[in-house]
Amino acid sequence: MVKYGKCKKNNGFSIVEMMIALSIIIIVAASLVPLMVFVTTSGHSNQAKITAGNLSLSVMEKIRAMDYADIGTVNGNPSGTIPQLQENIELNGAEFDVETLISWGSAKENNEIINPVAYKNVRVIVKGINPFTNKKENLAELHSIVTRDGEEPIIANGHIRAWILDSCAQPIGEPSVHVEITSPVSQSMLTDYNGTALFGILDEGSYNVRAKVEEELMPSPKETVTDGWIKRNNVEVEDYKITDVNFHMEKKTNACHLIIKFIDKNTNSVITGSGKASLKLFLESATYTVYNKKQFTADDFEQEFLPADFSGALWPDGTYNIQITDVSGYEDYDLSINRDAFLSDKNELWNGEFEETGTTLIVTIPMKPSYFYEEQTKEDFEDNTGMEDLIATDHDTLELDHNSGVTDPDLIQEPESSSHKGNSTAAKLFDGVIKQSSRWDSDVSPNNKPQWVRCEFDTPVTLTGIRFYLSHNKNNPDTTPNHKPKDFEIRVSTDGNNWDTIYTGTFPYDQYSYVVYINPPVECKYFELYITSEHQSQNQGVRIYEIEFLQSQGRMKYGERLSLPIPLAEHESDKYLYIEWDAEVPEGTAFEIWTVVTDGKNQIPTEGYKKVGNGDIVPDIGYLENFENKYLWIKEIFTTDDQSLSPVLNWLRITEKGPVD
């Protein structure tokens, strides 16, 4: 009998299992990489700090082994043989800089007299690359004092103590500042953590002292900086006295900044045009110019503001004054006179001061328009003028009017209405017939439900007006309110689905016809009259006899506008009048300005006009002239050779400026 034993199965890992295991190993390894980098970097950092510490200790031990009289730095005070700066010292594969400061320290003697050179302060700083930041930093620092045996004698000589003071008159301890005596001896020191550098044991006489404006600092505006140094010449030194010399600087991180915004004082609209700005600082009874008549243009603005970079880093103390000049159309501005610049709102006026160091302020300056005469709206163009073949549009512009003709009724399609009575359908409104039997009657009162009529044009039309015939008898229109529509809207569409309301008004009940002018003209393919009420609410329904459409057939070729006389008696005679405008003049069109000055205003002038260029001085208006009973007339002439185009006047103004330089 044959026995079959069980086959032993040889199990192994599948590819999927191997991929999962490999992924886990990679994830774990990746998570360990930052830790390994940190450990390695920490090791290098610790090694660098240990090396720096040993280096500083060796320098300090060398100093301690020296005789008291010899302890000092090269060209320093006290003077000696130890370098103030040793650069690029290589140790353990790294480079270090050693900065040694030896300065005098003061103490009160037994006789209660303060001796400013009683002992010597020693400070050793070792700088090197920090592996974490990859920047040069202080890696080790040691401090010590050295005294002579016995009591330090009072020195007969005098001393100079330099102070580095900030905007609050407080000493700046960091960063250290290089201070030098350049004449009659040559000595240099770094300021200590008290912001001072004491040059001791100096002979009587006159010395020149200077302090370097370090990269991290900015000088006070009252300081004169030459080649990066602030100088004090002819500093007198007397025996037994300390002469204090102050240098005024501030940390750049404590500088203040100014962001400037201009608005029109009347309209609150933002101004971002060209001009000149001056910024001055009143500090300790003196005036310092930050910049004078610095030009700015629209390109200098960021959104609505002159950015902080325009004014730069500003000294935190004192009172600033802003002066703005040469902004077209606006009077010059002086904060010290106007006193209406404001911060977050108009109730928070700016007094020209920064309350704290490191502050950034957004200051809004309201500019007063200097226009002697100005037109910039539709109402300006239409009021007080004689205007022929021109149209002032809702876009606040002035342009050539349109030649208009009545649309052919045969081009009107698909008339329909919300309701009608009998055969008085919407089609009767567009048949070109005005008589008793040709009319539209609604079946429902618009007081109960709005009523409408609608039609389509064969091709898109440009509507300049719509005439509604409310009666069939021109000589004897029905003056009773029966069946008369009252409140209405005119709607148009280009696709028959999306409608725009272009006019809202009220029909009269006692007129033969009523015309609605569309200004500016509107291009459309569909029209709708939407009636919401009737004059006599008796549920009679409303009645209209005919609707005519006025369609643009091109622009007028010539148009003229004459302003009513402008009294010059209000003009300040010590200034010149400049005329300027903004107009769009396409090729094939022209726009001109002509002016004339008359005695009195009762007769419209027909001659004597002179053509004026944009930005020119208005002619015939003399400087310091008597303008009593004098009047200025302005004629605007529009022309076109292409009746599809028109020159467009956006605004016109006359500005007082002067006197001319």
Buried (B, 14 or more C-beta within 10 A) or exposed (E): EEEEEEEEEEEEEEEEEEEEEEEEEEEEEEEEEEEEEEEEEEEBBEBBBEBBBBBBBEBBEEBEEBEBEEBBBBBBBBBBEBBBBBEEBEBEEBEBBBBBBBBBBBBEEEEEEEBBBBBBBBBBBBBBBBBEEEEEEEBBBBEEEBEBEEEBEBBEBBBBBBBBBBBEEEBBBEEBBBBBBBEEBEBBBBBBBEBBBBBBBBEEBEBBBBBBBBEEBBBBBEBEBEEEBBBBEEBEBEEEBBBEBEBBBBBEEBBBBBBBBBBBBEEEEBBBBEBBBBBBBBBEEEEBEBEEEBEBEEEBBEEBBBBBEBBEBBBBBBBBBBBBBBBBBBBBBBBEEBEBBBEEEEEEBBEBBBEEBBBEBBBBBBBBBBBBBBBBEBEBBBEEBEBEBBBBBEEBBBBBBBBBEEBEBEBBEEBBBBBBBEEBBBBBBBEEBBEEEBBBBBEBBBBEEBBBBBBBBEEEBBBBBBBBBBBBEEEEBBEEBBBBBBBBBBBBBBEEEEBEEBBEEEBBBEBBBBEBBBBBBBEBBBBBBBBBBBBBEEEBBBBBBBBBBBBBEBBBBBBBBBBEBBBBEEBEBEBBBBBBBEBBBEEEBEBBBBBBBBEEBEEEBEEEBEEBEEEBBBBEBEEEEEBEEBBBBBBBBBBBEEBEBBBBBBBBBBBBBBEEE
